[in-house]
């Protein structure tokens, strides 16, 4: 039977055996470079901004602001494991956060039912994306770009270009406004989902099948893996998590408008792509994604506290992505040349 080749570049024990300390550091740098960079930025900004950066208030702000991006990055990561991309994470959240508010204010539907409706719509969107990619055989980038654009158009039509504003129940506000042990509850959502995805992807057959599909779908099919079912399931997971992020965004902002949401697309994809350049470079992974999001959060927070302009955030996102992918690509080519 055809084998499934791993493209991960993390060093094995045999590779590290016999190397000097300096050589080991150089060999491990592509694997844990972003982790080291994260702690370096954390220490650097703490020393330069001792009165504002290393504070509980700043920690709360970072966790509250970046929890949505972390959820979207994890959502985008799941199809990437199977070698697909889902752009609806950026477009879908526009419609979902609007519906989470308008269904309550315009139609008087109780908020728990509204949450279920939005999550169900996220599931349906994931199924549609999966069918377009696996049944209609449309490239995932094109398919999800088309689906996402339609969702964005529906958001514009539904709002008519206006804000969705109204008095919402306290229970709905508490979905994102609750603090536990001094930290926002949204951070705990991210922790729970992160551990759940980590266990599923690393320690269950589902995860092994998805990684096998991402490495070589044809070989996975010949090994008896029902690839279509798992790819559609990956899109369903992504759609559901995006819908959840939309609900939390609505609870946080308390208004719905079509101009909000698209700015999450680039950071979410950057976080997911960075996840393939650290911990297990060349292989999309959960903890790498979280590290990627944390680097963006720490770096942008520190730069903004120095008085950085509005263009600093996209500049930092793009630069970090290019540097990280460049390092991981270099390590991949070096390992490939060595194996040959």
C-alpha positions in Angstrom: 0.0 0.0 0.0 1.2 3.5 -0.7 2.8 5.2 2.3 2.0 8.7 3.6 5.0 10.9 3.8 5.3 13.4 6.6 6.5 16.9 5.7 7.1 18.0 9.3 10.6 19.2 9.9 10.9 18.9 13.7 14.1 17.1 14.5 14.1 13.6 15.8 16.3 12.3 18.6 18.5 10.5 16.2 19.1 13.8 14.3 20.1 15.6 17.5 22.3 12.8 18.7 26.0 13.7 18.4 25.4 17.4 17.6 27.1 20.1 19.7 25.0 22.5 21.8 25.3 25.2 19.1 24.3 22.9 16.3 21.3 21.7 18.4 20.2 25.2 18.9 20.5 25.9 15.2 18.6 22.7 14.4 15.8 23.5 16.9 15.5 27.2 15.9 13.0 26.6 13.0 10.9 24.4 15.3 10.7 26.6 18.4 11.9 29.9 16.9 8.4 31.5 17.2 8.1 30.3 20.8 11.4 31.9 21.6 10.3 35.1 19.8 7.1 35.2 21.7 8.9 35.1 25.1 11.5 37.6 23.8 8.7 40.1 22.9 7.0 39.5 26.2 10.2 40.3 28.1 11.2 43.1 25.9 7.9 45.0 26.1 7.7 44.3 29.9 11.1 46.0 30.3 10.4 48.9 28.0 6.8 49.5 29.3 6.9 48.4 32.9 3.9 50.6 33.9 1.5 49.5 31.2 2.5 46.2 29.5 3.1 43.6 32.4 -0.3 44.4 34.0 -3.5 42.5 34.6 -5.4 45.2 32.8 -3.3 44.7 29.7 -3.6 41.0 29.9 -7.4 41.3 30.1 -7.3 43.6 27.1 -5.2 41.2 25.0 -7.2 38.1 25.9 -10.5 39.9 25.3 -9.4 41.4 21.9 -7.7 38.4 20.5 -10.0 35.6 21.7 -12.2 36.0 18.6 -9.1 35.9 16.3 -7.8 32.8 18.2 -11.2 31.0 17.6 -11.1 32.0 13.9 -7.5 30.9 13.5 -8.4 27.5 15.0 -11.4 27.3 12.8 -9.3 28.0 9.7 -6.7 25.5 10.9 -9.0 22.5 10.8 -9.5 22.4 7.0 -5.8 23.3 6.6 -5.0 20.0 8.3 -6.8 18.3 5.4 -5.0 20.4 2.9 -7.9 22.8 2.3 -8.5 26.5 3.1 -11.7 28.1 4.4 -12.0 31.8 3.7 -15.5 32.0 5.1 -14.0 32.4 8.6 -13.6 36.1 7.7 -16.8 36.6 5.7 -19.1 34.4 7.8 -18.5 36.1 11.0 -19.9 39.3 9.5 -23.3 37.7 8.9 -23.3 35.6 12.1 -22.7 38.4 14.5 -25.4 40.5 12.7 -28.0 37.7 12.9 -27.1 37.0 16.6 -28.4 40.5 17.3 -31.1 41.1 14.6 -33.0 37.8 15.4 -33.4 39.1 18.9 -34.2 42.8 18.2 -36.3 42.3 15.1 -38.1 39.0 15.7 -38.0 38.7 19.5 -36.4 35.3 19.5 -34.9 34.3 22.9 -31.2 34.5 22.9 -30.5 30.7 23.6 -32.5 29.8 20.5 -30.8 32.5 18.5 -27.4 31.0 19.4 -28.6 27.6 18.3 -29.9 29.0 15.0 -26.6 30.8 14.2 -24.6 27.7 15.1 -26.9 25.6 12.8 -26.4 28.0 10.0 -22.7 27.7 10.5 -23.0 23.9 10.2 -25.0 24.3 7.0 -22.4 26.6 5.6 -19.7 24.1 6.4 -21.6 21.3 4.7 -22.1 23.6 1.6 -18.4 24.3 1.5 -17.6 20.6 1.8 -19.9 19.7 -1.0 -18.6 22.4 -3.3 -15.0 21.2 -2.6 -15.4 17.4 -2.5 -18.4 16.7 -4.7 -18.3 19.6 -7.2 -14.5 19.5 -7.1 -14.0 23.2 -6.9 -10.8 24.4 -5.5 -11.3 25.2 -1.8 -9.9 28.8 -2.1 -12.3 29.6 -5.0 -15.3 27.8 -3.4 -15.0 29.4 0.0 -14.3 32.8 -1.5 -17.5 32.5 -3.4 -19.5 31.3 -0.4 -18.0 33.9 1.8 -18.8 36.7 -0.7 -22.4 35.5 -0.8 -22.6 35.6 3.0 -21.2 39.1 3.0 -23.7 40.2 0.4 -26.5 38.7 2.5 -25.2 40.7 5.5 -25.3 43.9 3.5 -28.8 43.1 2.2 -30.1 42.2 5.7 -28.8 45.4 7.3 -29.4 47.7 4.4 -26.1 49.4 5.3 -27.4 50.3 8.8 -26.4 49.2 12.3 -28.4 46.6 14.2 -28.9 48.1 17.6 -31.2 47.2 20.4 -31.5 46.2 24.0 -30.4 42.7 24.5 -30.8 40.3 27.5 -28.1 40.3 30.2 -27.6 36.6 29.7 -26.5 37.3 26.1 -24.1 40.0 27.2 -22.6 37.6 29.8 -21.5 35.2 27.1 -18.5 37.4 26.6 -18.7 39.9 29.4 -18.2 37.5 32.3 -14.9 37.4 34.2 -13.6 34.3 35.9 -10.6 34.8 38.3 -10.1 38.2 36.8 -9.9 37.0 33.2 -12.5 37.2 30.4 -14.6 34.1 29.9 -13.8 34.1 26.2 -10.2 33.2 27.1 -11.5 30.0 28.8 -13.6 29.2 25.7 -10.3 29.3 23.7 -8.5 27.1 26.2 -11.2 24.4 26.2 -11.5 24.4 22.4 -7.7 24.3 22.0 -7.3 21.3 24.2 -10.2 19.5 22.6 -8.8 20.0 19.1 -5.3 19.1 20.3 -6.6 15.8 21.7 -8.7 15.0 18.6 -6.0 15.8 16.1 -3.0 14.3 17.9 -4.5 11.3 19.7 -7.5 10.0 17.8 -8.0 8.3 14.4 -9.9 11.4 13.2 -6.8 13.5 13.5 -4.6 10.9 11.9 -7.0 10.6 9.0 -7.1 14.4 8.4 -3.3 14.6 8.5 -3.1 11.7 6.1 -5.5 13.4 3.7 -3.6 16.6 3.9 -0.3 14.8 3.1 -1.6 12.8 0.2 -5.3 12.4 -0.4 -4.9 9.7 -3.1 -2.7 7.6 -0.8 -5.3 8.1 2.0 -8.1 6.9 -0.3 -6.1 3.8 -1.2 -5.5 3.1 2.4 -9.3 3.0 2.9 -9.8 6.4 4.5 -13.2 7.9 3.5 -11.7 11.2 2.5 -14.8 12.9 1.4 -16.5 12.5 4.7 -13.6 13.8 6.7 -13.0 16.8 4.5 -16.7 17.8 4.8 -16.5 17.2 8.5 -13.5 19.6 8.7 -15.5 22.3 6.9 -18.4 21.7 9.2 -16.1 22.1 12.2 -14.7 25.3 10.8 -18.2 26.7 10.0 -19.5 25.9 13.5 -16.5 27.6 15.2 -16.9 30.6 13.0 -20.6 30.9 14.0 -19.6 30.6 17.6 -17.0 33.4 17.1 -19.8 35.5 15.5 -22.1 35.0 18.5 -19.3 36.0 20.9 -18.5 39.1 18.8 -22.1 40.2 18.9 -22.2 39.7 22.7 -19.0 41.8 23.0 -19.9 44.7 20.5 -23.6 44.8 21.3 -24.2 46.1 17.8 -24.2 44.5 14.4 -22.9 46.1 11.2 -21.5 44.7 7.9 -18.3 46.8 8.2 -17.3 44.7 11.2 -15.8 41.3 10.7 -13.7 41.4 7.5 -10.7 42.8 9.4 -10.6 39.5 11.3 -9.8 37.5 8.1 -6.1 38.4 7.6 -5.1 37.9 11.3 -7.0 34.6 11.5 -5.3 33.3 8.4 -2.0 34.6 9.6 -2.4 32.9 12.9 -3.3 29.6 11.2 -0.4 29.8 8.7 2.0 30.6 11.5 0.8 27.5 13.2 2.5 25.5 10.4 5.9 27.2 11.0 6.4 26.3 14.7 6.3 23.4 17.1 5.9 21.1 14.1 7.0 23.1 11.1 5.6 22.0 7.8 2.6 20.6 9.6 -0.4 22.6 10.7 -0.9 22.1 14.4 -3.0 23.4 17.3 -0.3 24.8 19.6 1.6 26.4 16.8 -1.6 28.2 15.8 -2.0 29.5 19.4 1.6 30.6 19.5 1.1 32.4 16.2 -1.9 34.3 17.6 -0.1 35.1 20.8 2.9 36.6 18.9 0.5 38.8 16.9 -1.3 39.8 20.1 1.8 40.6 22.1 3.7 42.4 19.3 0.7 44.5 18.3 -0.2 45.4 21.9 3.4 46.5 22.6 3.8 48.5 19.4 0.5 50.3 20.0 1.5 51.2 23.5 4.5 52.9 21.9 2.1 55.0 19.9 2.2 53.0 16.6 0.0 54.2 13.8 -3.1 52.4 12.5 -1.1 50.8 9.7 1.3 49.0 12.1 -1.0 46.1 12.8 -1.4 44.8 9.2 2.3 45.6 8.6 3.3 43.5 11.6 0.9 40.6 10.6 2.3 40.4 7.1 6.0 40.8 8.1 5.7 38.1 10.8 4.1 35.7 8.4 6.7 36.2 5.7 9.6 35.8 8.1 8.2 32.7 9.8 7.3 31.0 6.5 10.7 31.9 5.2 12.5 30.2 8.1 10.3 27.1 8.0 10.8 26.9 4.2 14.5 27.0 4.6 14.4 24.3 7.2 12.2 22.2 4.9 14.6 22.5 2.0 17.6 21.8 4.1 16.1 18.7 5.5 15.0 17.6 2.1 18.4 18.0 0.7 19.9 16.1 3.6 17.5 13.2 3.2 18.3 13.0 -0.6 
